[in-house]
């Protein structure tokens, strides 16, 4: 997987988390400032496009910013409210992106696209509000529930770092897959929605032919860091 940031060892992260909360605040603000700067750069690059392509480009930049802010909250914040809010922002940004991607369609096809996007958004918001503690434990392999005191605090800090690292890696893979699809002239990439979880890339949307389905899967499979590709692409 592509690594956009260098992470300290888990033990060092837990020590910093427990002993130096002010440093966490500084690191959080730095991460947010960087996400804002990256967003402005990406948004400016969208000016080279026009129409729906530009709209999609801008919404993708917002998704990237929301992902970065969610990663920062997971890594540096210690309260459920902040993490939940950041994850809901990710859900909202992805929903706006999906709506922009649906905008070029018409009739029942557009209605189906929007309905699917709304359902996905609802599920993501529910997951954020539920905290997904069991899923997080399964994802990181770290179960802190039986621990107490400083051991539990250190374990939870390591878990946050692991989650942030995985979230950032998945975001990087999603961005790379989308970039590769955009670079592939035989694909109508704007009709392909990309989502990555634990290195598994999920493709959905509509393409004109089975050949394009196969090509999209092949492009995604060859991106570094991809463990598996699941396709829900449909032929329109």
Short mmCIF file of the C-alpha atoms (twelve columns), coordinates in Angstrom:
data_MODEL
# 
_entry.id   MODEL 
# 
loop_
_atom_site.group_PDB 
_atom_site.id 
_atom_site.type_symbol 
_atom_site.label_atom_id 
_atom_site.label_alt_id 
_atom_site.label_comp_id 
_atom_site.label_asym_id 
_atom_site.label_seq_id 
_atom_site.Cartn_x 
_atom_site.Cartn_y 
_atom_site.Cartn_z 
_atom_site.pdbx_PDB_model_num 
ATOM 1   C CA . UNK A 1   0.000   0.000  0.000   1 
ATOM 2   C CA . UNK A 2   1.117   3.536  -0.717  1 
ATOM 3   C CA . UNK A 3   2.113   5.425  2.428   1 
ATOM 4   C CA . UNK A 4   1.467   9.168  2.386   1 
ATOM 5   C CA . UNK A 5   2.693   9.756  5.944   1 
ATOM 6   C CA . UNK A 6   5.327   8.119  8.169   1 
ATOM 7   C CA . UNK A 7   3.938   6.695  11.397  1 
ATOM 8   C CA . UNK A 8   5.932   6.291  14.584  1 
ATOM 9   C CA . UNK A 9   6.163   2.942  16.325  1 
ATOM 10  C CA . UNK A 10  3.017   2.003  18.229  1 
ATOM 11  C CA . UNK A 11  4.759   2.179  21.587  1 
ATOM 12  C CA . UNK A 12  6.014   5.663  20.902  1 
ATOM 13  C CA . UNK A 13  2.573   6.708  19.726  1 
ATOM 14  C CA . UNK A 14  0.927   5.419  22.894  1 
ATOM 15  C CA . UNK A 15  3.486   7.182  25.072  1 
ATOM 16  C CA . UNK A 16  2.982   10.476 23.250  1 
ATOM 17  C CA . UNK A 17  -0.780  10.020 23.450  1 
ATOM 18  C CA . UNK A 18  -0.756  9.355  27.191  1 
ATOM 19  C CA . UNK A 19  1.970   11.758 28.293  1 
ATOM 20  C CA . UNK A 20  1.746   14.712 25.931  1 
ATOM 21  C CA . UNK A 21  -1.885  15.557 25.027  1 
ATOM 22  C CA . UNK A 22  -0.806  19.059 23.966  1 
ATOM 23  C CA . UNK A 23  1.454   17.508 21.335  1 
ATOM 24  C CA . UNK A 24  -1.583  15.598 20.056  1 
ATOM 25  C CA . UNK A 25  -3.454  18.886 19.719  1 
ATOM 26  C CA . UNK A 26  -0.563  20.418 17.812  1 
ATOM 27  C CA . UNK A 27  -0.298  17.372 15.557  1 
ATOM 28  C CA . UNK A 28  -4.037  17.411 14.941  1 
ATOM 29  C CA . UNK A 29  -4.024  21.067 13.928  1 
ATOM 30  C CA . UNK A 30  -1.035  20.451 11.659  1 
ATOM 31  C CA . UNK A 31  -2.832  17.569 9.979   1 
ATOM 32  C CA . UNK A 32  -5.958  19.693 9.462   1 
ATOM 33  C CA . UNK A 33  -3.901  22.557 8.023   1 
ATOM 34  C CA . UNK A 34  -2.224  20.144 5.627   1 
ATOM 35  C CA . UNK A 35  -5.556  18.690 4.534   1 
ATOM 36  C CA . UNK A 36  -6.831  22.211 3.819   1 
ATOM 37  C CA . UNK A 37  -3.731  23.060 1.801   1 
ATOM 38  C CA . UNK A 38  -3.962  19.807 -0.162  1 
ATOM 39  C CA . UNK A 39  -7.636  20.488 -0.835  1 
ATOM 40  C CA . UNK A 40  -6.934  23.966 -2.212  1 
ATOM 41  C CA . UNK A 41  -4.247  22.554 -4.504  1 
ATOM 42  C CA . UNK A 42  -6.492  19.755 -5.750  1 
ATOM 43  C CA . UNK A 43  -9.446  22.119 -6.240  1 
ATOM 44  C CA . UNK A 44  -7.281  24.517 -8.244  1 
ATOM 45  C CA . UNK A 45  -6.223  21.629 -10.484 1 
ATOM 46  C CA . UNK A 46  -9.905  20.981 -11.242 1 
ATOM 47  C CA . UNK A 47  -10.106 24.329 -13.039 1 
ATOM 48  C CA . UNK A 48  -8.546  22.672 -16.075 1 
ATOM 49  C CA . UNK A 49  -11.793 20.716 -16.481 1 
ATOM 50  C CA . UNK A 50  -15.337 21.857 -17.129 1 
ATOM 51  C CA . UNK A 51  -18.926 20.812 -16.660 1 
ATOM 52  C CA . UNK A 52  -19.668 17.629 -14.759 1 
ATOM 53  C CA . UNK A 53  -16.042 16.489 -14.940 1 
ATOM 54  C CA . UNK A 54  -15.050 19.585 -12.960 1 
ATOM 55  C CA . UNK A 55  -17.866 19.037 -10.456 1 
ATOM 56  C CA . UNK A 56  -16.736 15.452 -9.875  1 
ATOM 57  C CA . UNK A 57  -13.128 16.576 -9.548  1 
ATOM 58  C CA . UNK A 58  -14.022 19.145 -6.872  1 
ATOM 59  C CA . UNK A 59  -16.176 16.689 -4.936  1 
ATOM 60  C CA . UNK A 60  -13.336 14.145 -5.034  1 
ATOM 61  C CA . UNK A 61  -11.030 16.769 -3.578  1 
ATOM 62  C CA . UNK A 62  -13.541 17.275 -0.767  1 
ATOM 63  C CA . UNK A 63  -13.657 13.521 -0.153  1 
ATOM 64  C CA . UNK A 64  -9.877  13.445 0.124   1 
ATOM 65  C CA . UNK A 65  -9.954  16.313 2.610   1 
ATOM 66  C CA . UNK A 66  -12.664 14.622 4.687   1 
ATOM 67  C CA . UNK A 67  -10.675 11.372 4.712   1 
ATOM 68  C CA . UNK A 68  -7.561  13.204 5.877   1 
ATOM 69  C CA . UNK A 69  -9.503  14.979 8.628   1 
ATOM 70  C CA . UNK A 70  -11.069 11.693 9.747   1 
ATOM 71  C CA . UNK A 71  -7.620  10.098 9.875   1 
ATOM 72  C CA . UNK A 72  -6.373  12.994 12.010  1 
ATOM 73  C CA . UNK A 73  -9.322  12.622 14.388  1 
ATOM 74  C CA . UNK A 74  -8.691  8.890  14.737  1 
ATOM 75  C CA . UNK A 75  -5.018  9.416  15.361  1 
ATOM 76  C CA . UNK A 76  -4.998  12.450 17.635  1 
ATOM 77  C CA . UNK A 77  -8.443  12.889 19.192  1 
ATOM 78  C CA . UNK A 78  -9.570  11.001 22.277  1 
ATOM 79  C CA . UNK A 79  -13.295 11.694 22.259  1 
ATOM 80  C CA . UNK A 80  -16.042 9.790  20.496  1 
ATOM 81  C CA . UNK A 81  -17.884 12.951 19.410  1 
ATOM 82  C CA . UNK A 82  -14.970 14.298 17.350  1 
ATOM 83  C CA . UNK A 83  -14.328 10.951 15.662  1 
ATOM 84  C CA . UNK A 84  -18.027 10.426 14.944  1 
ATOM 85  C CA . UNK A 85  -18.343 13.905 13.431  1 
ATOM 86  C CA . UNK A 86  -15.282 13.382 11.229  1 
ATOM 87  C CA . UNK A 87  -16.595 10.047 9.968   1 
ATOM 88  C CA . UNK A 88  -20.021 11.533 9.214   1 
ATOM 89  C CA . UNK A 89  -18.247 14.270 7.237   1 
ATOM 90  C CA . UNK A 90  -16.588 11.523 5.197   1 
ATOM 91  C CA . UNK A 91  -20.006 9.957  4.555   1 
ATOM 92  C CA . UNK A 92  -21.436 13.345 3.514   1 
ATOM 93  C CA . UNK A 93  -18.514 14.080 1.184   1 
ATOM 94  C CA . UNK A 94  -18.789 10.675 -0.479  1 
ATOM 95  C CA . UNK A 95  -22.526 11.190 -0.897  1 
ATOM 96  C CA . UNK A 96  -21.959 14.542 -2.616  1 
ATOM 97  C CA . UNK A 97  -19.392 12.898 -4.884  1 
ATOM 98  C CA . UNK A 98  -21.803 10.100 -5.763  1 
ATOM 99  C CA . UNK A 99  -24.549 12.614 -6.585  1 
ATOM 100 C CA . UNK A 100 -22.172 14.469 -8.895  1 
ATOM 101 C CA . UNK A 101 -21.309 11.173 -10.596 1 
ATOM 102 C CA . UNK A 102 -25.018 10.404 -11.009 1 
ATOM 103 C CA . UNK A 103 -25.765 13.825 -12.530 1 
ATOM 104 C CA . UNK A 104 -24.934 12.847 -16.113 1 
ATOM 105 C CA . UNK A 105 -27.480 10.036 -16.119 1 
ATOM 106 C CA . UNK A 106 -31.185 10.292 -16.801 1 
ATOM 107 C CA . UNK A 107 -34.463 8.591  -16.109 1 
ATOM 108 C CA . UNK A 108 -34.575 5.362  -14.145 1 
ATOM 109 C CA . UNK A 109 -30.807 4.975  -14.415 1 
ATOM 110 C CA . UNK A 110 -30.268 8.271  -12.582 1 
ATOM 111 C CA . UNK A 111 -32.926 7.455  -10.002 1 
ATOM 112 C CA . UNK A 112 -31.257 4.109  -9.290  1 
ATOM 113 C CA . UNK A 113 -27.849 5.750  -9.007  1 
ATOM 114 C CA . UNK A 114 -29.113 8.362  -6.537  1 
ATOM 115 C CA . UNK A 115 -31.032 5.790  -4.529  1 
ATOM 116 C CA . UNK A 116 -27.949 3.617  -4.169  1 
ATOM 117 C CA . UNK A 117 -25.870 6.614  -3.127  1 
ATOM 118 C CA . UNK A 118 -28.428 7.608  -0.489  1 
ATOM 119 C CA . UNK A 119 -28.582 4.071  0.921   1 
ATOM 120 C CA . UNK A 120 -24.803 3.925  1.162   1 
ATOM 121 C CA . UNK A 121 -24.722 7.304  2.881   1 
ATOM 122 C CA . UNK A 122 -27.308 6.193  5.430   1 
ATOM 123 C CA . UNK A 123 -25.314 3.042  6.188   1 
ATOM 124 C CA . UNK A 124 -22.070 5.002  6.626   1 
ATOM 125 C CA . UNK A 125 -23.716 7.487  9.001   1 
ATOM 126 C CA . UNK A 126 -25.195 4.665  11.060  1 
ATOM 127 C CA . UNK A 127 -21.777 2.996  11.254  1 
ATOM 128 C CA . UNK A 128 -20.211 6.261  12.391  1 
ATOM 129 C CA . UNK A 129 -22.807 6.760  15.118  1 
ATOM 130 C CA . UNK A 130 -22.499 3.132  16.255  1 
ATOM 131 C CA . UNK A 131 -18.732 3.503  16.599  1 
ATOM 132 C CA . UNK A 132 -18.091 0.146  14.900  1 
ATOM 133 C CA . UNK A 133 -16.049 -0.998 17.915  1 
ATOM 134 C CA . UNK A 134 -16.296 -4.699 17.055  1 
ATOM 135 C CA . UNK A 135 -15.349 -4.031 13.442  1 
ATOM 136 C CA . UNK A 136 -12.418 -1.900 14.537  1 
ATOM 137 C CA . UNK A 137 -11.128 -4.681 16.787  1 
ATOM 138 C CA . UNK A 138 -11.402 -7.182 13.964  1 
ATOM 139 C CA . UNK A 139 -9.654  -4.774 11.592  1 
ATOM 140 C CA . UNK A 140 -6.708  -3.985 13.839  1 
ATOM 141 C CA . UNK A 141 -6.421  -7.250 15.729  1 
ATOM 142 C CA . UNK A 142 -6.183  -5.231 18.953  1 
ATOM 143 C CA . UNK A 143 -8.701  -5.961 21.728  1 
ATOM 144 C CA . UNK A 144 -8.344  -3.592 24.675  1 
ATOM 145 C CA . UNK A 145 -11.580 -4.498 26.463  1 
ATOM 146 C CA . UNK A 146 -10.003 -6.758 29.092  1 
ATOM 147 C CA . UNK A 147 -7.248  -4.276 30.002  1 
ATOM 148 C CA . UNK A 148 -7.243  -1.571 32.664  1 
ATOM 149 C CA . UNK A 149 -5.349  1.581  33.606  1 
ATOM 150 C CA . UNK A 150 -2.289  2.579  31.635  1 
ATOM 151 C CA . UNK A 151 -2.234  -0.750 29.761  1 
ATOM 152 C CA . UNK A 152 -5.695  -0.037 28.362  1 
ATOM 153 C CA . UNK A 153 -4.816  3.575  27.518  1 
ATOM 154 C CA . UNK A 154 -1.703  2.440  25.649  1 
ATOM 155 C CA . UNK A 155 -3.637  -0.298 23.845  1 
ATOM 156 C CA . UNK A 156 -6.339  2.137  22.728  1 
ATOM 157 C CA . UNK A 157 -3.676  4.547  21.453  1 
ATOM 158 C CA . UNK A 158 -2.084  1.755  19.421  1 
ATOM 159 C CA . UNK A 159 -5.501  0.844  18.062  1 
ATOM 160 C CA . UNK A 160 -6.131  4.448  16.994  1 
ATOM 161 C CA . UNK A 161 -2.770  4.560  15.226  1 
ATOM 162 C CA . UNK A 162 -3.455  1.269  13.434  1 
ATOM 163 C CA . UNK A 163 -6.895  2.428  12.339  1 
ATOM 164 C CA . UNK A 164 -5.547  5.768  11.105  1 
ATOM 165 C CA . UNK A 165 -2.788  4.037  9.176   1 
ATOM 166 C CA . UNK A 166 -5.199  1.618  7.493   1 
ATOM 167 C CA . UNK A 167 -7.691  4.385  6.703   1 
ATOM 168 C CA . UNK A 168 -4.991  6.495  5.107   1 
ATOM 169 C CA . UNK A 169 -3.670  3.558  3.085   1 
ATOM 170 C CA . UNK A 170 -7.169  2.698  1.833   1 
ATOM 171 C CA . UNK A 171 -7.760  6.334  0.870   1 
ATOM 172 C CA . UNK A 172 -4.480  6.366  -1.061  1 
ATOM 173 C CA . UNK A 173 -5.437  3.177  -2.903  1 
ATOM 174 C CA . UNK A 174 -8.853  4.593  -3.822  1 
ATOM 175 C CA . UNK A 175 -7.243  7.746  -5.190  1 
ATOM 176 C CA . UNK A 176 -4.677  5.753  -7.180  1 
ATOM 177 C CA . UNK A 177 -7.306  3.431  -8.672  1 
ATOM 178 C CA . UNK A 178 -9.408  6.415  -9.738  1 
ATOM 179 C CA . UNK A 179 -6.346  8.041  -11.269 1 
ATOM 180 C CA . UNK A 180 -5.525  4.898  -13.241 1 
ATOM 181 C CA . UNK A 181 -9.127  4.562  -14.439 1 
ATOM 182 C CA . UNK A 182 -9.101  8.189  -15.584 1 
ATOM 183 C CA . UNK A 183 -5.890  7.511  -17.488 1 
ATOM 184 C CA . UNK A 184 -7.409  4.515  -19.286 1 
ATOM 185 C CA . UNK A 185 -8.888  5.814  -22.569 1 
ATOM 186 C CA . UNK A 186 -11.126 2.778  -23.115 1 
ATOM 187 C CA . UNK A 187 -13.064 3.384  -19.897 1 
ATOM 188 C CA . UNK A 188 -15.806 5.835  -19.040 1 
ATOM 189 C CA . UNK A 189 -14.288 6.223  -15.618 1 
ATOM 190 C CA . UNK A 190 -16.768 8.755  -14.282 1 
ATOM 191 C CA . UNK A 191 -19.405 5.992  -14.227 1 
ATOM 192 C CA . UNK A 192 -17.234 3.864  -11.932 1 
ATOM 193 C CA . UNK A 193 -17.424 4.343  -8.163  1 
ATOM 194 C CA . UNK A 194 -14.379 3.160  -6.206  1 
ATOM 195 C CA . UNK A 195 -14.253 2.260  -2.524  1 
ATOM 196 C CA . UNK A 196 -11.438 0.550  -0.607  1 
ATOM 197 C CA . UNK A 197 -11.595 -1.323 2.696   1 
ATOM 198 C CA . UNK A 198 -8.556  -3.099 4.127   1 
ATOM 199 C CA . UNK A 199 -6.937  -3.236 0.701   1 
ATOM 200 C CA . UNK A 200 -10.044 -4.668 -0.993  1 
ATOM 201 C CA . UNK A 201 -11.236 -2.453 -3.842  1 
ATOM 202 C CA . UNK A 202 -14.959 -2.416 -4.609  1 
ATOM 203 C CA . UNK A 203 -16.069 -1.168 -8.022  1 
ATOM 204 C CA . UNK A 204 -19.672 -0.199 -8.734  1 
ATOM 205 C CA . UNK A 205 -21.560 1.721  -11.368 1 
ATOM 206 C CA . UNK A 206 -22.408 1.267  -15.016 1 
ATOM 207 C CA . UNK A 207 -20.277 0.665  -18.126 1 
ATOM 208 C CA . UNK A 208 -21.261 0.004  -21.743 1 
ATOM 209 C CA . UNK A 209 -19.836 -3.498 -22.145 1 
ATOM 210 C CA . UNK A 210 -18.373 -6.578 -20.476 1 
ATOM 211 C CA . UNK A 211 -15.029 -5.646 -22.002 1 
ATOM 212 C CA . UNK A 212 -15.037 -2.443 -19.957 1 
ATOM 213 C CA . UNK A 213 -16.007 -4.375 -16.819 1 
ATOM 214 C CA . UNK A 214 -13.031 -6.666 -17.339 1 
ATOM 215 C CA . UNK A 215 -10.719 -3.756 -18.106 1 
ATOM 216 C CA . UNK A 216 -11.747 -1.798 -15.009 1 
ATOM 217 C CA . UNK A 217 -11.176 -4.828 -12.790 1 
ATOM 218 C CA . UNK A 218 -7.793  -5.434 -14.409 1 
ATOM 219 C CA . UNK A 219 -6.729  -1.799 -13.940 1 
ATOM 220 C CA . UNK A 220 -7.724  -1.853 -10.263 1 
ATOM 221 C CA . UNK A 221 -6.056  -5.226 -9.645  1 
ATOM 222 C CA . UNK A 222 -2.724  -3.921 -10.905 1 
ATOM 223 C CA . UNK A 223 -2.587  -0.936 -8.543  1 
ATOM 224 C CA . UNK A 224 0.049   -1.388 -5.855  1 
ATOM 225 C CA . UNK A 225 -1.415  -2.265 -2.477  1 
ATOM 226 C CA . UNK A 226 -4.632  -3.811 -3.789  1 
ATOM 227 C CA . UNK A 227 -5.271  -7.199 -2.210  1 
ATOM 228 C CA . UNK A 228 -8.551  -8.028 -3.910  1 
ATOM 229 C CA . UNK A 229 -11.043 -6.511 -6.346  1 
ATOM 230 C CA . UNK A 230 -14.804 -6.949 -5.969  1 
ATOM 231 C CA . UNK A 231 -16.855 -5.822 -8.935  1 
ATOM 232 C CA . UNK A 232 -20.520 -4.784 -8.867  1 
ATOM 233 C CA . UNK A 233 -20.227 -3.076 -12.246 1 
ATOM 234 C CA . UNK A 234 -23.285 -3.390 -14.411 1 
ATOM 235 C CA . UNK A 235 -23.674 -3.146 -18.168 1 
ATOM 236 C CA . UNK A 236 -26.049 -0.375 -19.218 1 
# 
